[in-house]
């Protein structure tokens, strides 16, 4: 019985340290911008590939003309998917952001909303791609992600 308890404790400890986020000191600090330079997984588990989530609200996919509202909705949609796997934003290892007509103002909004969603947890590795257009008219942002769930 003691062996099983020790095994369970070791397994739990190993799984909680499965994800690593690094920002080498010789590179700029990406934390204020809502991402980490790298993320890695050291154990077996499940990778969840999340398709691009837009700022479309609900089943009707209503798109606000306001960029901030679309960012908030895209992050809410991403969180809804994560919740369906019993995961949280900090389980996201890599995120890709597509922004139509990208600007410094839109980047600032993204950074503010990303920080609210991640609430000072380690940020995932990130790529932001400015684009001229997305799949549907009035879509201003799309966010896809790869998350990790330990066994």
Secondary structure as GFF3:
##gff-version 3
##sequence-region A 1 151
A	DSSP	alpha_helix	2	16	.	.	.	ID=ss1
A	DSSP	beta_strand	19	22	.	.	.	ID=ss2
A	DSSP	three_ten_helix	31	33	.	.	.	ID=ss3
A	DSSP	beta_strand	38	41	.	.	.	ID=ss4
A	DSSP	beta_strand	45	54	.	.	.	ID=ss5
A	DSSP	beta_strand	56	57	.	.	.	ID=ss6
A	DSSP	beta_strand	62	63	.	.	.	ID=ss7
A	DSSP	alpha_helix	67	84	.	.	.	ID=ss8
A	DSSP	three_ten_helix	89	91	.	.	.	ID=ss9
A	DSSP	beta_strand	92	100	.	.	.	ID=ss10
A	DSSP	alpha_helix	104	118	.	.	.	ID=ss11
A	DSSP	beta_strand	125	131	.	.	.	ID=ss12
A	DSSP	beta_strand	141	150	.	.	.	ID=ss13
###
